[in-house]
Amino acid sequence: MPVGSDVVVKVTNLKKYFELTKGVFSFAEPVYVKAVDDVNFEIHEGEILGLVGESGCGKTTTGRLLTRLEDPTGGSVFFQGRDVALLQAYNLKVFRRNIQMVFQDPYESLNPRTTVLQTIMEPLINHNIGETYEERVELAAKALEDAGLAPAKEYLNRFPHELSGGQRQRVSIARALVINPKVIVADEPVSMLDVSIRAGVLNLMLDLRDKYNIPYLFITHDIAVARYVSDRLAVMYLGRVVELAETDKVIFEPKHPYTRALLSAVPVPDPEHKHGRIQISGEIPSATNVPLGCRFRPRCPFSFVECGWEGKDLAAWLLEQKVADPAHPMNAHIGEIEPNGFSLIIKIKDGGDPAKVISFLESKVAELQEKVPMFKAIFALNHMGTDKELVLRTKAVSVPGEYVAKELLEKLNETVDYKSRGHPLYGTIMDAKVSGSTLALTIGPESAHLAEGEPTKVETTVGFVKDFVKGLVRSGFSEFKGASSVTGAEGKVVVTCRQAKLTPKRVAQEAAEIISEEMIMDPRSGFHNLILAPKVTRSSVEIRLCTGGKKWEEFAGESKDLFERKAREGHMASKGVAPAVEKAVKGAKQAVVVSFFHVAEPPLTDVGGGHQVACYLFKGQAQ
């Protein structure tokens, strides 16, 4: 079936991080499992979008976020002009009527103590659908027959244990259909069923899509099943979509190395067919420690120098070389090894010589850089002192309403692509401008055939903006508490802003970003790639330098000048940053720092015909 032009659901930069539980008296930094990390896709009217990937890649969590069974850590899920990630109370209940989920295991998702009729009537009662009991029975019977259980009266009074696996799953589908949803999320709906009845359930879902034009998000680990039902396929790896295209393009023209490996593992029922299995090394990395750069790089057979090598890769290589073995010549010099993002800190033992460690590594770089991409990605080896760090203390800063309005417009343009034809807010928000301490949104003309009870575009935008501001505040952007009122009338929505505060942590976050942009990433800076990743605390930024000597004093002076200049230019957070001070830390007195090229994560790039791939192999091929 051709994909409809209307976007029903748009997912933008969706994230879900689960914090690992710690002891009550633990003061360590929290550790997060990045189950879903910056996921982007759209679901069109009448489309089945397949979401595939190996176990643990975040498929089910993505489905639960779409149905708001989980609250997102960040990002947006747009549906009917509202970001469902921000809905609360009554609005959330209305949304849940319009998006339903079919779960993987019908043995667990059906209550064994309720009959089929009671199971299917429950959502009707919850959403107050049907005037009488008889009307609800009629709706339940129709849903059962739509799901292929006819005549319905033979099933209404049965309990789940009296049904086969296929019948139970059809009851689950009927329960999802009975309230006439606009989207269905099907999470592995046939994986628990016998192979002999899978095709029947899949055909049922296709028939229901054709009959009611309901779009599906179809989640599965079985790429053959996904091919059978899906119009488009999204391939997910370690919390992120790495390839997205029409199903036949993904199957017959796979681009991403991970997709190729998945397809090479699918058995072909032809004894004469020959195809090589693409081998990928190792296990899927931990979602608590996602690789920098390309997250598939540690397992990829095609990895090269630009894929994002980091300190822990060299640490693993040094362990393979057995530098901890007393017989190794570096054992007398190399102490603890501490990966730090795109750097590796090699601490020097008492009596050790950092020059010999640098010489050893330089010889390995010269010997192996043409054979091992990791060594070609090393650009600097530095000797540094490790007994101190520099700290930038921060304090709260008051900001005027004009600043809040300007920042809100910037966040809106950064997050909501309302000028794109495919966005659900296209045609609703036409323009956005700041005047003093107010942000004014121009709203498109209202539909001439507005259904009874359907919100106007102005009402939709007012609700969206209120949700948007609340979401920013919950995410730690304290300045948006100053967006005090949102009103709408006659094609306009106006946000009035007042004075607010940047908390010390917000100031620290802004300061860390400035240091990264102006001192670490800028090749013209005298500290280009000489600074380890800044560490943000509640009221400070902690800095470690990959060097020693006078560079410490130079950094203190240059950073002071940088923030004073930024403050003069109107950057409010810079007014809350104090000059750098030295802080003594425990540990080795000397270290060698190995620095790798900093690489951003590859974005989903269109390489032609709507085929999107997140891989550096296709860098520069965007169309």
N, C-alpha and C positions, 0 to 999 in steps of 0.2 A: 504494500500500500504506500503511495507517495506521502511524504511527510508534509503536514500542513504548514502554512507560512506563519501562523500565529504561535508565539512563544507562550506556553502556559506556565512553565516553571523556569526560572533563571537562577542558577547557582553561581555565586561570585566569591572567590577567595574564602571558601568555607573551611573552617578549622574546628577541630575538637581535640583538646588536650585533657587527658585524665591525670590528675595529680596522684602520685604514689603515696600511700599512707606512710607516715613516719611516727616515731614514738612521741608521746605527749611532751617530753622535755627536749626534743630535738630542735636545734637552732640552725641546722644546715639549710642551704638553699633548696627549695622544693625541686623535685624531679618529676618531669611530665612524660607521659606516653603520648606521642603525637599520632593518634589513631587516624585522624583526617587532617591534612596539612595543605591548605591552599588549593582546594578543588574547584574547578570551573567547568560548567556545562549547561546546556539548555535542553528542555524537553518541549517538543512542539505538539500542537494539536493532532490527535490521532496517531501519534508516533509511539513505537516501542523502542526505548533506548536501553540497550544491554550494558550492564556494568560487570566486567569480568576481571579476574585476578586470583592469585593464590591465597590460601587461608592466611588471615592476619593482615591483609593489605588495607583494610578499612571499608570494605564494600557495605557490610551490614550497618556499620556506624553511620555511613553516609545516608543509607535509607532511613535510619532512625532519626537523623537530623532533619530530613525532609518532612517527616511526619511529626516532628517536635516531641518524639519520645525521649530525645536527648536535647539539652540546650547547647547551642554552639558556643565555642570559645571566641570565635570571631567569624567575620564574613557575613554574607547575606543569602537568603533564599527568597526570591521575589515570586509572589503568587497573587494575582488579581490586584496588582498595584501596591501591595504591602509586603514589607519584609517580615516573613513569618518567624524569623529568628527573634523578633522583638515583640511579638504579640503577647498579650496578657489577658487573663480573666475571660470575659464574654467573647472578645474578638478571637481568642485562641480556640474556644469551643466551636465557633462558627467555622474557623479554618479546618478543624479536625473533621467536620462533617464533609468537607470537600476533598479531603485526601485520606485514603484508606490504605491499610497494609495487609498483605497476605503473608503469613509467617511460614517459616521453613518446615516446622514440625507440627502437623495437624493433631498429633497425639498429645502435644503439650499445649497448643493454643486453644483447644476446645475444653470447656469445663465438663468433666465427666459426670457431674451431678445435674446437669440441665439438659433438657431435650433439645432437639434440633430447632423446634419452634421457639423455645425460650431463648436459645442462642441467637437466632436471627432477629428476634423481636427486640433484644436488648438495645442495639443502636437506635431503633425507632423510638423507644421509650426515652433514651438519653437525650435525643435531639427533638423530642416532642413532635414526631411525624405520625400522622394518622389520627383521625378524630375518635374512632372507636376501636375496641378490641377486634371486632370482625374485620375492619379495614386493615389493621395491622397484620392479621392472619393472611389476608388476601395478598398484601405486599410481600410477606415472607414466602408464600407459596409461589408467587411469580418469580421471585429471586431464585428459589430452588430450581424451578423449571428452566430459567435462563442458564443456570449452572449445570444443567444436564441431568438433574434428578427429577424425573417425571415417571408417573404422576406424583406430584408433591405430597399428596395426602398420605402416601405410603411411608414417608420419611419424617413427617412433622413431629410424631410422638416417639421417635426412636432416640436412644441415648448414643453417645459417640462409640461405645464399645460394641454396638450392634451394627456398625458401619465398617466397610473396608477402608484401606488407606486412601484410595482414590476418591471414595465417597466423602470421607472426612475433609479432604482438601477442597472438594467441590462445595461442601458446606461452608468452609472458610471463605471461599470466593463469593458465595451467595451472601454471607454476612457483610462482606466489603461492598457488594453491589447494591444492597437493599436500600441504602440511603442516597443512591444516585450520586456518587462522588464524581469529581472532575479529574482526579488523578489517582492511580493505583500504584503502590510500591509493592512489588512481588519479590520477596527475599527467599531465594532458593526454593521456589514453590514445588519443584518436582524431585528434589534431591533425596527425599525420604520415601519416595514411591517406587514400587517395582517398575523395572524397565518396560514391562508389558503394558502398563497403564499410563506411562509418562506422556506418550504421544496424544492420548485422549485429552488429558488436562491441558497440554500445550495448545492443541487445536481449539479447545474450549475458550482459552484466553484470546486467541486470535479472532475467533468468531465474535466474542463480546466486544473486542476492540472495533471490529468492522461494524457491528450493530449499533453501538453507542458512541463511537468515536472517542473513547476514553484513552488518553495516553498512559503508558506504563513506564516505570523504571523497573527493569527486569534484572535482578541481581543473581549471578550464578558464578560458580568456579568452572563450570563445564562449557568450554568455548563452542563445542558442537551444538549444545542446546541453545546457546545464545545466538548462534548463526541461524538456527531454524526459526526463531521468533522475532529477531531484532531487525529494525530498519537501520539503526546505527549502533556502533559498538564503541564503548569507552573502556580502555584497558587501564587498570589501576595497579600501582606498585608502591608499597610502603607509604600509604596515605595520600598518594597523589595520582591524578590522571596523567598518563604518559603518552597515550595515543587515542585519537578520537576521529572517526570517519564513518562513512557508510559501511555497512557490514561487509559487502563484497570487497571493498577496497582494503579493509583490515585483513580479511582472510587471504586474498590473492595478491595484495601488494603491501605487506607489512613493512613498516619503516623502522620502528623502534627495535633495538636488539632484544628487549624483553619480550615483545610481542612475537618476534620470530622464534624465540626459544619456546614460548607457550605453544605455538602452532606446530613446531617440529615434534613436540611430545604427544600430539594427538594421533592415535592409531588410525591407519587407513585400511579398510577391509578389502585389500587387494594384494594377494601374495606376490604379484609381480611389480608392485609399486616400490620404488626405491627413493628414499629421501634421508639425508643425513640428520641426525639428532644434534641440535646445537647445544653444546655443553656450557652450562654456566656454573661457576665455581662457588663453593661455600653455601651458607644458609642466608636467608633474608636477615639483614641487620636488625638490631633492636630498635624499636620505635622510640626508645628513650634517648637514643644517641644516633640520630639520623645523619648519614654522611653529608658533608658540605658539597657544594657544586651539584653534580649529577648524582642522585641517590642510588642509581643502579651501578655506578662506576666500580665498586669493589667486586662485583660479580660479572661484569661485562667482558666478553671476549674481544671487544673492539675498542676498549678504552685507550685514550691517547692523552697527550700532555695537557690539553685544555679542559679535561673533564672534572678537575677540582680535586687535586691531591692535597692531603692534609697531614698534620703531625702524627696522628695515630697510625697512618700507613707506614711512615718511616719507623715508628716505634715497633710495629709488628715485624718489620724487616730486621731491625737490630736484634730483636729477640730470636729470630731465625738464625742470625749470625752468632748467637750464643755469647754476646758481649759480657754476660754475667758470669761466664765460665772463667775460673781463675787462670786457665791456660790461654785465654784470648788476650792479645797484646793491649787491648783497650780496657781491660778489666780494672787496671790500676788507676784509670782516669775517669771512667764513666760511672756515675752513681745513679740516682733516680732519674727516670725518664718521664716527663710530664707533657702529654699532648695538650696544645692550647689552640684550637681552631686550625688555622692555616699555618701554625708554627709548632715546633717541637722544642721544648726546653730540656736540654741534657745537662743535668747538674754534675758538677765536677767534685770528685772525692777530695778529701783533705790530702794534700801532697800531690794531687793530680795536676796535669798540665793541659789547659784548654787548647793551647796551640797544637798539641799532638792530636787532639780529637778533631779539630778543624782540618788538619792535614789529612787525617784518615778519611774523613768524609769527602774532602775535595778529590782525593784519589779515586774514591768510589764513584763520584759524579762523573769524572772524566772517563772511567772505565765502562760504566753502565748506562750512560744517558742515551745512547743510541739503541739500547736493547730494552731498557725498562723506562716507560714514560714518566714514572714518578721522579726519577733523578733529573730528567730534563725540566721538570716543573720547579726545581729548587733554584732560587735566584740569589739567595744571600745566606752566608754563615757569619754570625756575629758572636763576639765575646761580650758577656754582660755580667754585672754584679746582680746578685739575687737577694741581697739582704735588706733591700728597701724598695718601696714603691712610692709613687706620687699620688696624692689624693686631692681632688677638687671638691670642697664642701659646697653644698647648695642650700638655699633657703627659699621660702615661699615668695611669690611675686604677684602683686595685684595687677590685673590687666583691665583696660577699659572695655566698654561694650563694643566699641568699634573694632577692637582686636578680636573679640569673640565672634562677631558677625563675619569678619574676613576669614577667620580660620574655619568657621562652619561652612562657608561657601567652598573653600578649598577641599575640605573633607567630602562634601557632597559631590563635587566634580571628580574627585579621586575615586570615590566608591561607587557612584551611581552613573552609569553610562546612559542617561536618559535621552541623549541625542541620537543614539544608535537605533535604527529601525527595529532591531530584534529585541530591544529591552521592553519589559512590561510597562514601564512608565513613559515610553515613547508616545508622543501625542498628548500626554497629560501635563508633564512639566515641559514648557516650551523654552523658558529662559530663566536665569537666576542672576540677580545683581545686588550689590551691597551699596547702601547709601547711609553713611554715618554708622549708627548702631543698629540698623535694621537690614535684614536680608529679605528681598522681595522676589517671589517666584511667580512667573507668568504662567497661567494655566490655559490649556487648549480649550477649544469650544466643546460644549457639552453635547452628548449624543441626542439626536432628535427622538430616538425611541428608547428612552430610559425606562427599564422595567420597574415595576412597583417594588419599593424597598431597596432597590439598587442604589448605592451611594453615588453622588455626583463626583466629578473629577476633583473639585475643590475639597470636598469632604474626604476623599481618598488621600489627597496630598496632605491635608492637615493631620490625618491619622498617621501617615507615613513619617512626616517630619517629627512629630512627637515621639514616635517609636525610635527614629533614627538618633535623636538627641539623647534619649534615655539609654540607648545602647552604647553611645560614645562615653557617657558618664560611667556606666558600669564597666567599661573597658579601661578606665583609669584616666580618661581625659577630663580632668577636674574643671578645666576652664569652661566647658560647655554647660556647667550649672548656671552660667550667666544667660543662656537662652531661655528667658523667663516666660515668654508667651508666644503662642502660635495661633494666628487667627486667619480666617479665609472669608472672602466675599467678592462677588462680581469678577471672577476670573483672576483673582490674586490671592496668594497666601503670603502672609507677612510674619516674619520671626523677629520679635523685639528682644534685643540683648542688653544686658546691664553689666556692671563691673563684676568680675569674678577673680578667682585666684588660681595660679599654677602652684600645685603642691611641690615640696622639695623633691619628691621622686619624679614628677613630671619635668621639673627643671633639669634633674640629673639625666633623664632620658634624652631630652633635647641637647644637652651638653655632649653626651656620648655620640649622638648623631653628627654634631658639628665636628667633633674631633675625627670621626671616621671619614667624613666627606672632605674636610679641609686639610687634614694632616696625614691620615693614613693612605687614602686612596688617590690623592692629588700628587702626580709625579713631580710637580714643581716644589713640593714641600721638602724641607730638609729632614723631615721625619717620615717620608714616604716608606711605608711598610717596615718602619723601625719600632712601631708601637703594637704591642699585643692587644687583642680584642678588649676594649674598655669594659669594666665590670660596674654595673649600676646597682647601688644599694638604695635604701630609703631616702638618704639625704647626702649622697656623695657619688663620685665617679672615681674608681680606682684604676690607675694607669701603671703598666709595666713596660719598660723600654728594652728593646733588643740590643742594647749597647751600654756603655758606661762612660766614665770620664765627665767631660764638660757638657755632654748632651743632656744630662739631667737638669743642669742650670739653664741651658738653652731652651729646653721644653717649658720650664716654668715661666720664663720670660715671654716666649712666643705665644703660649696659650693665654697668658694674661692679656697680651696685646690683641689676640684674636677675639676674645670675648668682649673686651672693651670696644673694639671696632663694631662687632655685631650689635652691641647694645646701642651704639650711636646710630646704627642703620635701622633701628626699630625692632630688633629681635628681642622680644620681651624676656624670654627665659634667660638670656645671657646676663641680664641684670642681677640674677640670683646666684651667679657662679663666683666663688671666692678664688683667689690665686692658689696655685698648687703648693702643697706642703709635703715634705718628705715624711714617710712612715716606715719605721723599722719592722721587718718581718723575719720570722724564724726560717732557718733553712741553710742551704749551702751558700758559701760566700761568692762562688763563681759558677757560671754556666755558659754553655754554648747554645745559641738559638738558631735553629734551622728554619728559614722562611720560605714558604711556597707562594706561588702566584695566587692572589685572591680571585675567586671565580664566583659569579652569581649562579643561582640555580637556573637551568635552562627553562624558558617559558614555553607554553604550548604555542607552536608556530605553524601557521598555515603554509603547507608546501605545495598547495594546488588543489583546487576542487573541493575545498572544505576539509581536506585531510590534514589534521593537526597532530604534531609530534613534538614532544619535549626531549630533545636530544641534540648535543653539540655536533653530531655528524651532519646535521642539516642546517648548520649556522650559515646565515646569508642567503638561504633559499626561500625566505618568506615571500608570499604572493598575495 
